[in-house]
Amino acid sequence: MRTRLVISPAVFRWFAYAAFLAMIIIVLTGAAVRLTGSGLGCPDWPTCFHNQIAGSWSIHPLIEYANRMVTVSLVILTGVTFVAALLRSPRRRDLTLLAGLLIVGVLLDAVLGAFVVYTKLNPWLVSLHLLLSLAMVVTSAILYHRSKYQYGPGTRADVRSRHYLWIARLLWLPFLMLLMTGTITTGSGPHAGSSVGQLHARRLPFSFVDAAWVHSVAATLFVGLVLGLFVSVWKTSAPAPLQMGVRRLVFISLAQALIGVTQYVLHVPPVLVGLHVLGAVSLSIGVTQFHLRQTAHDREIGIAPSKTVMVTTTQ
């Protein structure tokens, strides 16, 4: 009976991967709620309207409630992943802790979502909602990465380069500045999350033009640092994993910068704003991935190297 409850590292890796993808999906569905003006499609929480589980069949309540159903599914999935971490053999404390953090993060995000609804899309809370969701993407990316490799006492943990390890740590500072100025810009822009006929949601007390200018300065700084890092890695013949991580950062950063400039020139159309949110998710994963690549670890037994590598995966 006991052997039936044991989960191998190879099987647990798929639980971690499912949680990782789910965290990405919840950010994108949340962006869809805002960009379609469906933030007040369900004015109550956790029900939709006057103690009804679902609202009318109009587009805005459907989009808002669909996002809530994704959140419910996410709570269940993170709970299952946590149980899988407890049943994993051998059990690892780091994986259990990360899976537990995902549960806490999802629950906090759900409660914060309730406050967002009841405060009629308070822009400060909406911005915090996005930042918390991105933090969960980073946490799930770390969980997925660690589920594939051996961590802990007695395992290999070779630092590929002390120099680039410090750079990877310091890179989080301009990246966090980039995210914070980006959310402030969005909170000052035209996409409040409400639609015609609803209470018009407040915006942050900043000029959209000024906020966009500050964000562009932060973006220029970050892209410049990434390009400088790319040149440094290329000239010093750094290990292949670091080269791959930097190339991804360069590609995502330049693509994100291009989308940002284009959406500003075109007066922030919803489609481009959605792509910019996707870029923020990809960039969060890219920075996390570059940091994780600084140390070399042996793979868990039964987990073979991936033959194909995507932008949104961590190796």
Sequence and secondary structure as in RCSB ss.txt:
>XXXX:A:sequence
MRTRLVISPAVFRWFAYAAFLAMIIIVLTGAAVRLTGSGLGCPDWPTCFHNQIAGSWSIHPLIEYANRMVTVSLV
ILTGVTFVAALLRSPRRRDLTLLAGLLIVGVLLDAVLGAFVVYTKLNPWLVSLHLLLSLAMVVTSAILYHRSKYQ
YGPGTRADVRSRHYLWIARLLWLPFLMLLMTGTITTGSGPHAGSSVGQLHARRLPFSFVDAAWVHSVAATLFVGL
VLGLFVSVWKTSAPAPLQMGVRRLVFISLAQALIGVTQYVLHVPPVLVGLHVLGAVSLSIGVTQFHLRQTAHDRE
IGIAPSKTVMVTTTQ
>XXXX:A:secstr
  GGG B HHHHHHHHHHHHHHHHHHHHHHHHHHHTT TTSS SSSSSBTTBSS  SSHHHHHHHHHHHHHHHHH
HHHHHHHHHHHHBSS  HHHHHHHHHHHHHHHHHHHHHHHHHHTTS HHHHHHHHHHHHHHHHHHHHHHHHHHB 
 STTS  EES HHHHHHHHHTHHHHHHHHHHHHHHHHHSS  S  TTS      SS HHHHHHHHHHHHHHHHHH
HHHHHHHHHHHT  HHHHHHHHHHHHHHHHHHHHHHHHHHTT  HHHHHHHHHHHHHHHHHHHHHHHTTEE  B 
TT    SS  TT   
